[in-house]
Amino acid sequence: MHLTDPHLFATPDGELRGTVTYATLQRVLDHYEAGDWRADRVLVTGDIIQDDTADAYERFRDLMLPLNLRVHCVPGNHDVRDLMRPVCGRPPFSYCAYETLGDWLIVGIDSCVTGTAGGRVSNAELERLTDIVVGGAAKHVMVCLHHPPIPMGSNWLDTVGLENGEEVLERLRTLERVRIAAFGHVHQEYDGDHQGIRIVATPSTCRQFKPRSDEFAVDDKPPAYRRIELNPDGSVDTEIAWVDT
């Protein structure tokens, strides 16, 4: 299950653009629990908190623990790494970690630059990714990060995307075994292909951005999460689950 951009506050009544983010994340989790589809892992691609507090991370942890699943987390531009690591690095949570599940390797990488909304994957992080993939025996690889490695066709949003997106995509391509990259940040759905690599974005668990807008604009679509199935042959089945009020 891919969740992203919950933007939580230390208090449960905290609002982002008129949305109580704790309540919308809870609705997303309730929707998952009420359905028939079951996940083996949860992937959370950043912007977990909004208010720069350790308590907001504890609130996130408390919401997620009842799932009884391992939760892989990577930071977003609104996250504070020094506050996030102690909470999201304790089992069953992990921080920018990797794990092999059957024929698949799942790797989380850090795409954030402190003090800026846009992102960049550092050379050291690209080398870490390479070492993990080359050193593993998995046939297929999924990479998770916060920022979009491709342009979204939105003038304002593309100014805060991934500065070295082309470099990152080229590294994923040369590793040969990467089948899918999943990201957040953009608060909207995306599903495309880049030289054989599936590139997907998942809408936020709170408010969405209006696609292809020249200036900042929010959409009226509801909270959402993504169901992802990684198949033994390297193919991927995925769909968005919209959580209507």
Summary of the structure (lengths in Angstrom):
residues: 245
radius of gyration: 16.5
end to end distance: 20.1
largest distance: 46.7
contacts: 848
relative contact order: 0.17
helix: 26%
strand: 29%
